[in-house]
Each structure stands twice: as C-alpha cells, then as structure tokens.
C-alpha cells in the first residue's frame, strides 16, 4: 500500500468541514458564511486529489513504465484528464 497518510489527513479535515457546513445549514446560518465553508471544503478535496494523482504517477504509472506495460495506465490518466479539464 502506498503512503496515503497526508491524503487521509486532508480528506478527514474536509470531512470535518462538510460536517460543519451541514450544521451551519441546519442552524440557518448566514448563506455567505456557509458558502465560504463549502469553498474551503472543495479546496481541500482538490488538494487531496492532486496529491493522490501525483502519488499515482510516481508509483503506479512509473512501475508500469518500468515493467514495459504503460499503455493502460497512460490511457487511464488520459481519460481522467479529459474529465477534469
């Protein structure tokens, strides 16, 4: 298993923020404050995703290249990039 400690930390922090957004919404807090918290959650999720993808490139994809079977991994990344961009 790859070292995902920092990714897990980011995801748990985002989870806490989402829980806070739910509580704020239930408490009928000011909409712009809720929106700010949503943006913070999104930023953390994006950061976790970036770190996960860099990790994937540096491990799974690199291992495939070294093993001479990189076509499938490159196709996976290509499909993902098309979805993200």
Biopython code that builds the backbone (N, CA, C, O; Angstrom):
import numpy as np
from Bio.PDB.StructureBuilder import StructureBuilder

atoms = [
    (1, "UNK", "N", (0.844, -1.195, 0.000)),
    (1, "UNK", "CA", (0.000, 0.000, 0.000)),
    (1, "UNK", "C", (0.880, 1.246, 0.000)),
    (1, "UNK", "O", (1.904, 1.305, 0.681)),
    (2, "UNK", "N", (0.468, 2.217, -0.761)),
    (2, "UNK", "CA", (1.211, 3.463, -0.841)),
    (2, "UNK", "C", (0.974, 4.300, 0.414)),
    (2, "UNK", "O", (-0.018, 4.112, 1.118)),
    (3, "UNK", "N", (1.872, 5.202, 0.677)),
    (3, "UNK", "CA", (1.745, 6.063, 1.842)),
    (3, "UNK", "C", (0.725, 7.167, 1.550)),
    (3, "UNK", "O", (1.013, 8.119, 0.826)),
    (4, "UNK", "N", (-0.435, 7.025, 2.110)),
    (4, "UNK", "CA", (-1.518, 7.979, 1.876)),
    (4, "UNK", "C", (-1.855, 8.776, 3.134)),
    (4, "UNK", "O", (-2.948, 9.333, 3.236)),
    (5, "UNK", "N", (-0.931, 8.836, 4.091)),
    (5, "UNK", "CA", (-1.224, 9.491, 5.377)),
    (5, "UNK", "C", (-1.668, 10.937, 5.197)),
    (5, "UNK", "O", (-2.652, 11.359, 5.806)),
    (6, "UNK", "N", (-0.960, 11.698, 4.374)),
    (6, "UNK", "CA", (-1.312, 13.106, 4.193)),
    (6, "UNK", "C", (-2.640, 13.246, 3.452)),
    (6, "UNK", "O", (-3.424, 14.149, 3.745)),
    (7, "UNK", "N", (-2.891, 12.362, 2.501)),
    (7, "UNK", "CA", (-4.155, 12.402, 1.772)),
    (7, "UNK", "C", (-5.305, 12.112, 2.726)),
    (7, "UNK", "O", (-6.333, 12.788, 2.685)),
    (8, "UNK", "N", (-5.138, 11.119, 3.575)),
    (8, "UNK", "CA", (-6.173, 10.793, 4.560)),
    (8, "UNK", "C", (-6.406, 11.971, 5.502)),
    (8, "UNK", "O", (-7.546, 12.280, 5.847)),
    (9, "UNK", "N", (-5.336, 12.618, 5.912)),
    (9, "UNK", "CA", (-5.459, 13.788, 6.788)),
    (9, "UNK", "C", (-6.269, 14.893, 6.102)),
    (9, "UNK", "O", (-7.157, 15.490, 6.711)),
    (10, "UNK", "N", (-5.957, 15.157, 4.839)),
    (10, "UNK", "CA", (-6.696, 16.179, 4.088)),
    (10, "UNK", "C", (-8.170, 15.801, 3.959)),
    (10, "UNK", "O", (-9.049, 16.647, 4.128)),
    (11, "UNK", "N", (-8.438, 14.533, 3.659)),
    (11, "UNK", "CA", (-9.818, 14.082, 3.494)),
    (11, "UNK", "C", (-10.596, 14.155, 4.802)),
    (11, "UNK", "O", (-11.773, 14.512, 4.801)),
    (12, "UNK", "N", (-9.959, 13.823, 5.909)),
    (12, "UNK", "CA", (-10.633, 13.901, 7.201)),
    (12, "UNK", "C", (-10.911, 15.351, 7.586)),
    (12, "UNK", "O", (-11.945, 15.656, 8.179)),
    (13, "UNK", "N", (-9.984, 16.235, 7.246)),
    (13, "UNK", "CA", (-10.217, 17.658, 7.501)),
    (13, "UNK", "C", (-11.389, 18.157, 6.664)),
    (13, "UNK", "O", (-12.239, 18.900, 7.155)),
    (14, "UNK", "N", (-11.430, 17.742, 5.390)),
    (14, "UNK", "CA", (-12.549, 18.120, 4.521)),
    (14, "UNK", "C", (-13.859, 17.551, 5.064)),
    (14, "UNK", "O", (-14.896, 18.214, 5.027)),
    (15, "UNK", "N", (-13.803, 16.328, 5.563)),
    (15, "UNK", "CA", (-14.990, 15.708, 6.147)),
    (15, "UNK", "C", (-15.502, 16.554, 7.317)),
    (15, "UNK", "O", (-16.704, 16.793, 7.438)),
    (16, "UNK", "N", (-14.595, 16.998, 8.165)),
    (16, "UNK", "CA", (-14.984, 17.854, 9.278)),
    (16, "UNK", "C", (-15.602, 19.151, 8.811)),
    (16, "UNK", "O", (-16.559, 19.642, 9.409)),
    (17, "UNK", "N", (-15.055, 19.708, 7.739)),
    (17, "UNK", "CA", (-15.619, 20.946, 7.202)),
    (17, "UNK", "C", (-17.010, 20.722, 6.628)),
    (17, "UNK", "O", (-17.898, 21.557, 6.801)),
    (18, "UNK", "N", (-17.200, 19.602, 5.947)),
    (18, "UNK", "CA", (-18.524, 19.300, 5.396)),
    (18, "UNK", "C", (-19.524, 19.111, 6.528)),
    (18, "UNK", "O", (-20.658, 19.581, 6.440)),
    (19, "UNK", "N", (-19.115, 18.434, 7.578)),
    (19, "UNK", "CA", (-19.997, 18.286, 8.738)),
    (19, "UNK", "C", (-20.347, 19.652, 9.330)),
    (19, "UNK", "O", (-21.475, 19.877, 9.770)),
    (20, "UNK", "N", (-19.377, 20.552, 9.335)),
    (20, "UNK", "CA", (-19.614, 21.909, 9.818)),
    (20, "UNK", "C", (-20.604, 22.646, 8.912)),
    (20, "UNK", "O", (-21.468, 23.378, 9.395)),
    (21, "UNK", "N", (-20.472, 22.450, 7.601)),
    (21, "UNK", "CA", (-21.396, 23.067, 6.650)),
    (21, "UNK", "C", (-22.817, 22.566, 6.898)),
    (21, "UNK", "O", (-23.769, 23.346, 6.869)),
    (22, "UNK", "N", (-22.955, 21.277, 7.139)),
    (22, "UNK", "CA", (-24.277, 20.712, 7.418)),
    (22, "UNK", "C", (-24.865, 21.345, 8.673)),
    (22, "UNK", "O", (-26.027, 21.749, 8.685)),
    (23, "UNK", "N", (-24.058, 21.430, 9.727)),
    (23, "UNK", "CA", (-24.521, 22.025, 10.992)),
    (23, "UNK", "C", (-24.887, 23.497, 10.797)),
    (23, "UNK", "O", (-25.911, 23.961, 11.299)),
    (24, "UNK", "N", (-24.043, 24.224, 10.064)),
    (24, "UNK", "CA", (-24.329, 25.638, 9.798)),
    (24, "UNK", "C", (-25.653, 25.792, 9.045)),
    (24, "UNK", "O", (-26.441, 26.692, 9.336)),
    (25, "UNK", "N", (-25.886, 24.906, 8.078)),
    (25, "UNK", "CA", (-27.120, 24.966, 7.300)),
    (25, "UNK", "C", (-28.319, 24.631, 8.168)),
    (25, "UNK", "O", (-29.354, 25.293, 8.088)),
    (26, "UNK", "N", (-28.181, 23.601, 8.998)),
    (26, "UNK", "CA", (-29.256, 23.235, 9.918)),
    (26, "UNK", "C", (-29.564, 24.371, 10.891)),
    (26, "UNK", "O", (-30.716, 24.575, 11.274)),
    (27, "UNK", "N", (-28.526, 25.107, 11.288)),
    (27, "UNK", "CA", (-28.694, 26.220, 12.217)),
    (27, "UNK", "C", (-29.117, 27.508, 11.521)),
    (27, "UNK", "O", (-29.226, 28.559, 12.152)),
    (28, "UNK", "N", (-29.354, 27.415, 10.224)),
    (28, "UNK", "CA", (-29.801, 28.562, 9.416)),
    (28, "UNK", "C", (-28.831, 29.742, 9.500)),
    (28, "UNK", "O", (-29.229, 30.899, 9.639)),
    (29, "UNK", "N", (-27.546, 29.401, 9.411)),
    (29, "UNK", "CA", (-26.517, 30.446, 9.446)),
    (29, "UNK", "C", (-26.525, 31.240, 8.148)),
    (29, "UNK", "O", (-27.170, 30.850, 7.174)),
    (30, "UNK", "N", (-25.809, 32.347, 8.144)),
    (30, "UNK", "CA", (-25.745, 33.254, 7.003)),
    (30, "UNK", "C", (-25.197, 32.521, 5.780)),
    (30, "UNK", "O", (-24.165, 31.853, 5.847)),
    (31, "UNK", "N", (-25.900, 32.660, 4.677)),
    (31, "UNK", "CA", (-25.589, 31.905, 3.454)),
    (31, "UNK", "C", (-24.150, 32.099, 2.970)),
    (31, "UNK", "O", (-23.514, 31.140, 2.532)),
    (32, "UNK", "N", (-23.639, 33.308, 3.043)),
    (32, "UNK", "CA", (-22.277, 33.543, 2.557)),
    (32, "UNK", "C", (-21.234, 32.884, 3.444)),
    (32, "UNK", "O", (-20.177, 32.476, 2.964)),
    (33, "UNK", "N", (-21.522, 32.776, 4.729)),
    (33, "UNK", "CA", (-20.619, 32.043, 5.629)),
    (33, "UNK", "C", (-20.605, 30.558, 5.271)),
    (33, "UNK", "O", (-19.553, 29.919, 5.265)),
    (34, "UNK", "N", (-21.779, 30.023, 4.974)),
    (34, "UNK", "CA", (-21.876, 28.622, 4.566)),
    (34, "UNK", "C", (-21.124, 28.414, 3.255)),
    (34, "UNK", "O", (-20.391, 27.437, 3.101)),
    (35, "UNK", "N", (-21.307, 29.322, 2.329)),
    (35, "UNK", "CA", (-20.632, 29.229, 1.032)),
    (35, "UNK", "C", (-19.116, 29.264, 1.201)),
    (35, "UNK", "O", (-18.402, 28.544, 0.502)),
    (36, "UNK", "N", (-18.622, 30.079, 2.103)),
    (36, "UNK", "CA", (-17.186, 30.153, 2.370)),
    (36, "UNK", "C", (-16.672, 28.807, 2.864)),
    (36, "UNK", "O", (-15.606, 28.352, 2.449)),
    (37, "UNK", "N", (-17.427, 28.176, 3.746)),
    (37, "UNK", "CA", (-17.031, 26.857, 4.257)),
    (37, "UNK", "C", (-17.069, 25.796, 3.160)),
    (37, "UNK", "O", (-16.220, 24.906, 3.118)),
    (38, "UNK", "N", (-18.054, 25.897, 2.278)),
    (38, "UNK", "CA", (-18.123, 24.958, 1.145)),
    (38, "UNK", "C", (-16.890, 25.120, 0.266)),
    (38, "UNK", "O", (-16.296, 24.129, -0.159)),
    (39, "UNK", "N", (-16.502, 26.358, -0.008)),
    (39, "UNK", "CA", (-15.306, 26.602, -0.826)),
    (39, "UNK", "C", (-14.048, 26.049, -0.168)),
    (39, "UNK", "O", (-13.174, 25.515, -0.850)),
    (40, "UNK", "N", (-13.954, 26.173, 1.140)),
    (40, "UNK", "CA", (-12.803, 25.623, 1.864)),
    (40, "UNK", "C", (-12.772, 24.098, 1.747)),
    (40, "UNK", "O", (-11.705, 23.504, 1.592)),
    (41, "UNK", "N", (-13.933, 23.480, 1.822)),
    (41, "UNK", "CA", (-14.021, 22.020, 1.674)),
    (41, "UNK", "C", (-13.605, 21.589, 0.275)),
    (41, "UNK", "O", (-12.856, 20.626, 0.113)),
    (42, "UNK", "N", (-14.086, 22.291, -0.717)),
    (42, "UNK", "CA", (-13.732, 21.988, -2.107)),
    (42, "UNK", "C", (-12.225, 22.119, -2.313)),
    (42, "UNK", "O", (-11.609, 21.277, -2.967)),
    (43, "UNK", "N", (-11.634, 23.172, -1.757)),
    (43, "UNK", "CA", (-10.187, 23.381, -1.910)),
    (43, "UNK", "C", (-9.400, 22.223, -1.301)),
    (43, "UNK", "O", (-8.413, 21.770, -1.881)),
    (44, "UNK", "N", (-9.827, 21.748, -0.148)),
    (44, "UNK", "CA", (-9.143, 20.608, 0.487)),
    (44, "UNK", "C", (-9.293, 19.340, -0.341)),
    (44, "UNK", "O", (-8.338, 18.577, -0.489)),
    (45, "UNK", "N", (-10.480, 19.111, -0.880)),
    (45, "UNK", "CA", (-10.684, 17.933, -1.723)),
    (45, "UNK", "C", (-9.828, 17.996, -2.981)),
    (45, "UNK", "O", (-9.268, 16.985, -3.405)),
    (46, "UNK", "N", (-9.727, 19.172, -3.577)),
    (46, "UNK", "CA", (-8.873, 19.336, -4.761)),
    (46, "UNK", "C", (-7.405, 19.087, -4.410)),
    (46, "UNK", "O", (-6.677, 18.456, -5.177)),
    (47, "UNK", "N", (-6.981, 19.580, -3.261)),
    (47, "UNK", "CA", (-5.601, 19.367, -2.834)),
    (47, "UNK", "C", (-5.333, 17.882, -2.619)),
    (47, "UNK", "O", (-4.282, 17.378, -3.015)),
    (48, "UNK", "N", (-6.273, 17.181, -1.998)),
    (48, "UNK", "CA", (-6.127, 15.739, -1.788)),
    (48, "UNK", "C", (-6.077, 15.013, -3.125)),
    (48, "UNK", "O", (-5.286, 14.087, -3.303)),
    (49, "UNK", "N", (-6.913, 15.427, -4.058)),
    (49, "UNK", "CA", (-6.931, 14.797, -5.378)),
    (49, "UNK", "C", (-5.602, 15.006, -6.104)),
    (49, "UNK", "O", (-5.069, 14.069, -6.697)),
    (50, "UNK", "N", (-5.075, 16.202, -6.063)),
    (50, "UNK", "CA", (-3.787, 16.478, -6.704)),
    (50, "UNK", "C", (-2.682, 15.614, -6.113)),
    (50, "UNK", "O", (-1.870, 15.037, -6.835)),
    (51, "UNK", "N", (-2.667, 15.537, -4.795)),
    (51, "UNK", "CA", (-1.632, 14.740, -4.137)),
    (51, "UNK", "C", (-1.776, 13.257, -4.483)),
    (51, "UNK", "O", (-0.782, 12.565, -4.707)),
    (52, "UNK", "N", (-3.004, 12.784, -4.524)),
    (52, "UNK", "CA", (-3.258, 11.400, -4.883)),
    (52, "UNK", "C", (-2.793, 11.104, -6.310)),
    (52, "UNK", "O", (-2.182, 10.066, -6.564)),
    (53, "UNK", "N", (-3.082, 12.013, -7.233)),
    (53, "UNK", "CA", (-2.691, 11.803, -8.629)),
    (53, "UNK", "C", (-1.177, 11.869, -8.820)),
    (53, "UNK", "O", (-0.619, 11.097, -9.600)),
    (54, "UNK", "N", (-0.511, 12.777, -8.120)),
    (54, "UNK", "CA", (0.952, 12.838, -8.190)),
    (54, "UNK", "C", (1.543, 11.549, -7.650)),
    (54, "UNK", "O", (2.483, 10.998, -8.222)),
    (55, "UNK", "N", (0.984, 11.071, -6.543)),
    (55, "UNK", "CA", (1.423, 9.803, -5.970)),
    (55, "UNK", "C", (1.209, 8.666, -6.974)),
    (55, "UNK", "O", (2.075, 7.805, -7.133)),
    (56, "UNK", "N", (0.071, 8.665, -7.641)),
    (56, "UNK", "CA", (-0.229, 7.638, -8.631)),
    (56, "UNK", "C", (0.787, 7.660, -9.775)),
    (56, "UNK", "O", (1.270, 6.615, -10.210)),
    (57, "UNK", "N", (1.099, 8.852, -10.250)),
    (57, "UNK", "CA", (2.082, 8.978, -11.336)),
    (57, "UNK", "C", (3.454, 8.480, -10.900)),
    (57, "UNK", "O", (4.149, 7.805, -11.659)),
    (58, "UNK", "N", (3.835, 8.814, -9.680)),
    (58, "UNK", "CA", (5.165, 8.463, -9.188)),
    (58, "UNK", "C", (5.301, 7.011, -8.749)),
    (58, "UNK", "O", (6.410, 6.523, -8.533)),
    (59, "UNK", "N", (4.178, 6.325, -8.620)),
    (59, "UNK", "CA", (4.247, 4.924, -8.188)),
    (59, "UNK", "C", (3.659, 4.002, -9.254)),
    (59, "UNK", "O", (4.399, 3.317, -9.960)),
    (60, "UNK", "N", (2.351, 3.983, -9.368)),
    (60, "UNK", "CA", (1.678, 3.040, -10.260)),
    (60, "UNK", "C", (2.090, 3.215, -11.724)),
    (60, "UNK", "O", (2.414, 2.243, -12.406)),
    (61, "UNK", "N", (2.074, 4.449, -12.193)),
    (61, "UNK", "CA", (2.413, 4.691, -13.600)),
    (61, "UNK", "C", (3.894, 4.417, -13.834)),
    (61, "UNK", "O", (4.258, 3.788, -14.829)),
    (62, "UNK", "N", (4.735, 4.873, -12.944)),
    (62, "UNK", "CA", (6.170, 4.633, -13.090)),
    (62, "UNK", "C", (6.479, 3.135, -13.053)),
    (62, "UNK", "O", (7.307, 2.656, -13.827)),
    (63, "UNK", "N", (5.824, 2.399, -12.165)),
    (63, "UNK", "CA", (6.008, 0.946, -12.117)),
    (63, "UNK", "C", (5.604, 0.300, -13.439)),
    (63, "UNK", "O", (6.278, -0.610, -13.923)),
    (64, "UNK", "N", (4.503, 0.772, -14.020)),
    (64, "UNK", "CA", (4.053, 0.226, -15.308)),
    (64, "UNK", "C", (5.050, 0.521, -16.419)),
    (64, "UNK", "O", (5.320, -0.333, -17.264)),
    (65, "UNK", "N", (5.588, 1.720, -16.415)),
    (65, "UNK", "CA", (6.596, 2.084, -17.429)),
    (65, "UNK", "C", (7.814, 1.191, -17.280)),
    (65, "UNK", "O", (8.328, 0.660, -18.265)),
    (66, "UNK", "N", (8.273, 1.027, -16.053)),
    (66, "UNK", "CA", (9.448, 0.185, -15.805)),
    (66, "UNK", "C", (9.202, -1.276, -16.176)),
    (66, "UNK", "O", (10.132, -1.992, -16.547)),
    (67, "UNK", "N", (7.942, -1.716, -16.073)),
    (67, "UNK", "CA", (7.603, -3.099, -16.414)),
    (67, "UNK", "C", (7.310, -3.265, -17.906)),
    (67, "UNK", "O", (7.075, -4.375, -18.382)),
    (68, "UNK", "N", (7.328, -2.143, -18.637)),
    (68, "UNK", "CA", (7.067, -2.206, -20.075)),
    (68, "UNK", "C", (5.600, -2.333, -20.439)),
    (68, "UNK", "O", (5.273, -2.741, -21.553)),
    (69, "UNK", "N", (4.716, -1.992, -19.525)),
    (69, "UNK", "CA", (3.267, -2.104, -19.787)),
    (69, "UNK", "C", (2.542, -0.817, -19.414)),
    (69, "UNK", "O", (1.598, -0.834, -18.624)),
    (70, "UNK", "N", (2.976, 0.269, -19.972)),
    (70, "UNK", "CA", (2.460, 1.574, -19.565)),
    (70, "UNK", "C", (1.222, 2.028, -20.325)),
    (70, "UNK", "O", (0.583, 2.998, -19.917)),
    (71, "UNK", "N", (0.865, 1.363, -21.409)),
    (71, "UNK", "CA", (-0.230, 1.852, -22.255)),
    (71, "UNK", "C", (-1.542, 1.997, -21.493)),
    (71, "UNK", "O", (-2.239, 3.000, -21.643)),
    (72, "UNK", "N", (-1.880, 1.003, -20.679)),
    (72, "UNK", "CA", (-3.138, 1.042, -19.938)),
    (72, "UNK", "C", (-3.157, 2.191, -18.934)),
    (72, "UNK", "O", (-4.155, 2.903, -18.825)),
    (73, "UNK", "N", (-2.070, 2.371, -18.207)),
    (73, "UNK", "CA", (-2.007, 3.446, -17.206)),
    (73, "UNK", "C", (-2.061, 4.816, -17.871)),
    (73, "UNK", "O", (-2.706, 5.733, -17.362)),
    (74, "UNK", "N", (-1.391, 4.954, -18.999)),
    (74, "UNK", "CA", (-1.410, 6.235, -19.714)),
    (74, "UNK", "C", (-2.817, 6.527, -20.216)),
    (74, "UNK", "O", (-3.266, 7.672, -20.167)),
    (75, "UNK", "N", (-3.516, 5.504, -20.697)),
    (75, "UNK", "CA", (-4.899, 5.682, -21.140)),
    (75, "UNK", "C", (-5.790, 6.089, -19.965)),
    (75, "UNK", "O", (-6.647, 6.960, -20.115)),
    (76, "UNK", "N", (-5.598, 5.476, -18.812)),
    (76, "UNK", "CA", (-6.378, 5.843, -17.623)),
    (76, "UNK", "C", (-6.176, 7.315, -17.268)),
    (76, "UNK", "O", (-7.137, 8.030, -16.983)),
    (77, "UNK", "N", (-4.940, 7.754, -17.288)),
    (77, "UNK", "CA", (-4.637, 9.159, -16.968)),
    (77, "UNK", "C", (-5.241, 10.082, -18.019)),
    (77, "UNK", "O", (-5.769, 11.142, -17.683)),
    (78, "UNK", "N", (-5.166, 9.689, -19.281)),
    (78, "UNK", "CA", (-5.746, 10.498, -20.362)),
    (78, "UNK", "C", (-7.250, 10.672, -20.172)),
    (78, "UNK", "O", (-7.776, 11.775, -20.322)),
    (79, "UNK", "N", (-7.939, 9.583, -19.844)),
    (79, "UNK", "CA", (-9.388, 9.651, -19.613)),
    (79, "UNK", "C", (-9.694, 10.556, -18.424)),
    (79, "UNK", "O", (-10.617, 11.369, -18.482)),
    (80, "UNK", "N", (-8.933, 10.419, -17.363)),
    (80, "UNK", "CA", (-9.142, 11.244, -16.177)),
    (80, "UNK", "C", (-8.917, 12.726, -16.477)),
    (80, "UNK", "O", (-9.704, 13.578, -16.067)),
    (81, "UNK", "N", (-7.851, 13.017, -17.186)),
    (81, "UNK", "CA", (-7.561, 14.417, -17.529)),
    (81, "UNK", "C", (-8.676, 15.034, -18.374)),
    (81, "UNK", "O", (-9.009, 16.207, -18.207)),
    (82, "UNK", "N", (-9.244, 14.249, -19.272)),
    (82, "UNK", "CA", (-10.364, 14.749, -20.086)),
    (82, "UNK", "C", (-11.558, 15.083, -19.207)),
    (82, "UNK", "O", (-12.269, 16.053, -19.470)),
    (83, "UNK", "N", (-11.789, 14.280, -18.153)),
    (83, "UNK", "CA", (-12.894, 14.553, -17.234)),
    (83, "UNK", "C", (-12.626, 15.804, -16.400)),
    (83, "UNK", "O", (-13.530, 16.599, -16.142)),
    (84, "UNK", "N", (-11.368, 15.966, -15.981)),
    (84, "UNK", "CA", (-11.019, 17.066, -15.086)),
    (84, "UNK", "C", (-10.907, 18.413, -15.788)),
    (84, "UNK", "O", (-11.173, 19.457, -15.193)),
    (85, "UNK", "N", (-10.516, 18.381, -17.043)),
    (85, "UNK", "CA", (-10.257, 19.651, -17.752)),
    (85, "UNK", "C", (-11.387, 20.073, -18.647)),
    (85, "UNK", "O", (-11.303, 21.115, -19.298)),
]
sb = StructureBuilder()
sb.init_structure("model")
sb.init_model(0)
sb.init_chain("A")
sb.init_seg("    ")
for serial, (resi, resn, name, xyz) in enumerate(atoms, 1):
    if name == "N":
        sb.init_residue(resn, " ", resi, " ")
    sb.init_atom(name, np.array(xyz, "f"), 0.0, 1.0, " ", f" {name:<3s}", serial, name[0])
structure = sb.get_structure()
